[in-house]
Amino acid sequence: MAGLHDRVVLITGAAGGIGAATARRLAADGARLVLADLDTSNVDKIAAEVGGVAVRADVASAADIARMVDEPYRRWGRLDVLFNNAGVIRVQPILDVTEAEWDRVMTVNLRAVFFVLQAVARRMKAQTPIPRSELRGKLIQTASIAGYRGGTHVLTPYSASKAGVISITRSAAQAFAEDRITSNCVCPGPVDTPMWDQIDGELGALHGWGPREAWQRRISAVPLGRGETPDDVAGVVAFLAGPDSDYMTGQAIKVDGGLVMGD
């Protein structure tokens, strides 16, 4: 991807799945990476693999957010791209969702996404434009097609949180356009990651299905005829991080093999 050379990127939720795949893709395209996650063992491994900097960070902690966001500025004096990717999920019928579980999902998937974005945007507003660009920075969030369709009744908090991420993305696009900061999000479908392994196990327990049966049932409806990989999402994030998307802001891009077409 042209133009990622030396761009400084912060990725949250970088220890596995979409975050790790994106780290590998952006590193191959020449970006400088700060990789944040609570999973120190795996994020250290990914950072060593791609030549990035690992930071242990709980995105639900204001102190950790401040320390995490400060890292690229301390090392390189700027942050060009945020990939605001950390997230959690739980399969539960709607009548079984507790206040504690609702709060856990909303804290990581929505509250943390907002306050990470806020902390980064404050710093980006004050920096010079990205070299060879009119923009000062780029904000990229991970939402989901569940934010459009409501998911199913067993993923209610997750679906609600991802609808909120789409809304925050668009609000930020409007708020920071004059500052030359863009805001977009990716909306994956079912991606073959450890998170989907969790979903598969929890749906299997709920319905009496065997291993990977929930996954096979889900991907059977994909028009392109296969399940989604983390690399499928990473390629779109690389596009959003690079110069070819400089005139895009406020967009929620569905990356789902055609599961959701139209608005």
Secondary structure, DSSP 8 states (H G I E B T S, - for coil): -TT-TT-EEEEESTTSHHHHHHHHHHHHTT-EEEEEES-HHHHHHHHHHHT-EEEE--TT-HHHHHHHHHHHHHHHS---EEEE---------GGG--HHHHHHHHIIIIIHHHHHHHHHHHHHTTS---TTSS-SEEEEEE--THHHH---TTSHHHHHHHHHHHHHHHHHHHHHTTTTEEEEEEEE-SB-SHHHHHHHHHHHHHHT--TTHHHHHHHTT-TTSS-B-HHHHHHHHHHHHSGGGTT--S-EEEESTTSS---
